[in-house]
């Protein structure tokens, strides 16, 4: 029994050790494919759906958002992905194990709160509007892909 516990502990230490010495932005740096679930509650927004739609693929960079030193980092469409309509796009660490990504027009958009693991970011997306409209949420999974 002690051997099983030792092996489990060693496995956990090795997994955690792969991130040692890296900042959150260094750990998530790279390209990601976004798998966004269905928005709940289901609502038909017609043309407004573009305001709550991120690019299919993104690149998280370890460069400051607009060269402004702080806790916000660049997010760009990756590879051949169509950009979104948002002009304010950044991510920021939340503690040592999560990040938030924001896409905003300055009036409406979406945000994601994502837990970090080796090759996935998993969490919840939420819509926001500058007028009275119900917030929607969806599950979201980002899978690491190659940048080119």
Secondary structure, 3 states (H helix, E strand, C coil): CHHHHHHHHHHHHHHHHCCCCCCHHHHHCEEEEEEECCCECCCCCHHHHHHHCCCCEEEEEEEEHHHCCCCCEEEEECCCCCCCCCCEEEEEEECCCEEEEEEECCCCEEEEEEEECCCEEEEEEEEECCCCCCCCEEEEEEEEECCC
